[in-house]
Amino acid sequence: MEAGGRGEALIREAREGDIPLILELIRALADYEHLLDRVEATEEGLRRCLFQEHFAEALIAEWEGAPAGFALFFHTFSTFVGKPGIYIEDIFVKPEFRGRGLGKALFVRIGGIAAERGCGRLEWACLNWNEPAIRFYRSRGGAALDEWTTFRMSGEGLARLGEGHG
């Protein structure tokens, strides 16, 4: 795939040998989002979740053979639509490769996967301060769901709930 006509881009499915690269890109994304101290992911955990238990899938973006970014996504299900969906957990392109169409190419590829699989929805979250990403998503037809509040439970709270302490 050509992206922008200025070089050669490739979007491919991640392979198990990409685990160290995926973790490196996750850390780079977290650093960009000022959340590096929250990264708990390990190579072993990613290997299990991506390639053994298949909880999620990843794509790798390369620019002229160099790793440039990634996307990670997984299936959801909408009871209202009655179809599966895809949730994009992350799309990230290294700063030195931005402006070459790689983020768009990753996004479009996931959209194509959703269409091929008969999904009814494609969803993702974006940090409120990330104006370039918000403009990008809106320009492609994405709509912010302002009427919804995202909740999260993790760590000790999740462990307690799992033990029946609700």
C-alpha positions as CSV (number, residue, x, y, z in Angstrom):
1,M,0.0,0.0,0.0
2,E,1.3,3.5,-0.9
3,A,0.5,6.2,1.7
4,G,0.8,9.7,0.4
5,G,3.0,8.9,-2.5
6,R,6.2,9.8,-0.5
7,G,7.3,6.3,0.4
8,E,6.2,2.8,0.8
9,A,3.8,1.8,3.6
10,L,2.7,-1.7,4.7
11,I,0.0,-2.6,7.1
12,R,0.2,-6.2,8.1
13,E,-1.2,-8.6,10.8
14,A,1.1,-8.9,13.8
15,R,3.0,-12.1,14.2
16,E,4.1,-13.7,17.5
17,G,7.7,-12.5,16.8
18,D,6.3,-8.9,17.0
19,I,5.6,-9.1,20.7
20,P,8.7,-7.1,21.8
21,L,7.8,-4.4,19.1
22,I,4.2,-4.3,20.2
23,L,5.2,-3.7,23.8
24,E,7.7,-1.1,22.7
25,L,4.9,0.7,20.8
26,I,2.5,0.4,23.8
27,R,5.1,2.1,25.9
28,A,5.7,4.8,23.3
29,L,1.9,5.4,23.2
30,A,1.7,5.6,27.0
31,D,4.6,8.1,27.0
32,Y,2.8,10.2,24.4
33,E,-0.4,10.1,26.6
34,H,1.6,10.9,29.8
35,L,0.6,7.5,31.2
36,L,3.9,5.6,31.0
37,D,3.8,4.9,34.7
38,R,0.5,2.9,34.2
39,V,1.9,0.3,31.7
40,E,1.7,-3.1,33.3
41,A,1.8,-5.1,30.0
42,T,4.4,-7.8,29.6
43,E,5.6,-9.8,26.6
44,E,4.2,-13.0,28.2
45,G,0.8,-11.4,28.8
46,L,0.6,-10.1,25.3
47,R,1.7,-13.4,23.8
48,R,-1.1,-15.2,25.8
49,C,-3.8,-12.6,25.0
50,L,-2.9,-12.1,21.3
51,F,-1.6,-15.4,20.0
52,Q,-2.7,-18.1,22.4
53,E,-6.2,-17.1,23.7
54,H,-6.9,-14.7,20.8
55,F,-8.6,-12.0,23.0
56,A,-7.4,-9.3,20.8
57,E,-5.7,-8.7,17.4
58,A,-2.9,-6.4,16.3
59,L,-1.8,-4.8,13.1
60,I,1.7,-3.4,12.4
61,A,2.4,-0.4,10.2
62,E,5.8,-0.3,8.5
63,W,7.3,2.5,6.5
64,E,9.9,1.5,4.0
65,G,10.5,-1.7,6.1
66,A,10.9,0.1,9.4
67,P,8.3,-0.5,12.2
68,A,6.3,2.7,12.4
69,G,3.1,2.0,14.4
70,F,0.4,-0.4,15.4
71,A,-3.2,-0.9,16.1
72,L,-4.8,-3.2,18.6
73,F,-8.5,-4.2,18.5
74,F,-11.0,-6.8,19.8
75,H,-14.6,-7.9,19.2
76,T,-17.5,-6.6,21.2
77,F,-21.2,-7.4,20.8
78,S,-24.2,-5.0,20.6
79,T,-27.4,-6.4,21.9
80,F,-29.4,-3.5,20.3
81,V,-27.8,-4.0,16.9
82,G,-27.7,-7.8,17.4
83,K,-24.3,-8.0,15.7
84,P,-20.6,-8.1,16.8
85,G,-18.6,-5.0,16.7
86,I,-14.9,-4.0,16.9
87,Y,-13.4,-1.9,19.6
88,I,-10.2,-0.2,18.7
89,E,-8.1,-0.1,21.9
90,D,-5.1,1.7,20.4
91,I,-3.9,3.2,17.2
92,F,-0.4,4.7,17.4
93,V,2.2,6.0,14.9
94,K,5.7,6.9,16.1
95,P,6.2,10.7,15.9
96,E,8.9,10.4,13.2
97,F,6.5,8.6,10.9
98,R,3.4,10.9,11.4
99,G,1.9,12.8,8.5
100,R,2.4,9.9,6.0
101,G,-1.1,8.4,6.2
102,L,-0.2,5.5,8.4
103,G,-2.8,6.2,11.1
104,K,-5.4,6.6,8.5
105,A,-4.3,3.3,6.8
106,L,-4.5,1.5,10.2
107,F,-8.0,2.9,10.8
108,V,-9.2,2.1,7.3
109,R,-7.9,-1.4,7.6
110,I,-9.8,-2.1,10.8
111,G,-12.9,-0.6,9.2
112,G,-12.4,-3.1,6.4
113,I,-12.0,-5.9,8.8
114,A,-15.2,-4.8,10.6
115,A,-17.1,-4.8,7.3
116,E,-15.7,-8.2,6.2
117,R,-16.9,-9.7,9.5
118,G,-20.4,-8.2,9.3
119,C,-19.9,-6.0,12.3
120,G,-22.5,-3.4,13.2
121,R,-20.3,-1.0,15.0
122,L,-16.7,0.3,15.2
123,E,-16.0,2.0,18.5
124,W,-13.0,3.6,20.3
125,A,-12.1,6.1,23.0
126,C,-10.0,9.2,22.5
127,L,-8.5,11.4,25.2
128,N,-10.3,14.7,25.5
129,W,-7.1,16.7,25.0
130,N,-6.0,14.9,21.8
131,E,-7.4,17.5,19.4
132,P,-5.5,16.1,16.3
133,A,-7.0,12.7,16.8
134,I,-10.5,14.1,17.5
135,R,-10.3,16.1,14.3
136,F,-9.2,13.0,12.4
137,Y,-12.0,10.8,13.7
138,R,-14.7,13.5,13.1
139,S,-13.4,14.1,9.6
140,R,-14.0,10.4,8.9
141,G,-17.6,10.3,10.3
142,G,-16.8,9.4,13.9
143,A,-19.3,10.8,16.4
144,A,-18.5,11.5,20.1
145,L,-21.0,9.8,22.4
146,D,-21.3,12.6,24.9
147,E,-24.4,11.0,26.6
148,W,-22.4,8.0,27.8
149,T,-20.0,7.8,30.7
150,T,-17.2,5.3,30.6
151,F,-16.6,3.3,33.8
152,R,-13.6,1.2,34.6
153,M,-12.8,-1.2,37.4
154,S,-9.3,-2.7,37.8
155,G,-6.7,-3.8,40.3
156,E,-7.9,-4.4,43.8
157,G,-11.5,-3.3,43.1
158,L,-11.8,-5.9,40.3
159,A,-10.2,-8.6,42.5
160,R,-12.7,-7.9,45.3
161,L,-15.6,-8.0,42.9
162,G,-14.4,-11.3,41.5
163,E,-14.3,-12.7,45.0
164,G,-17.9,-11.8,45.5
165,H,-17.5,-8.6,47.4
166,G,-19.8,-6.3,45.5
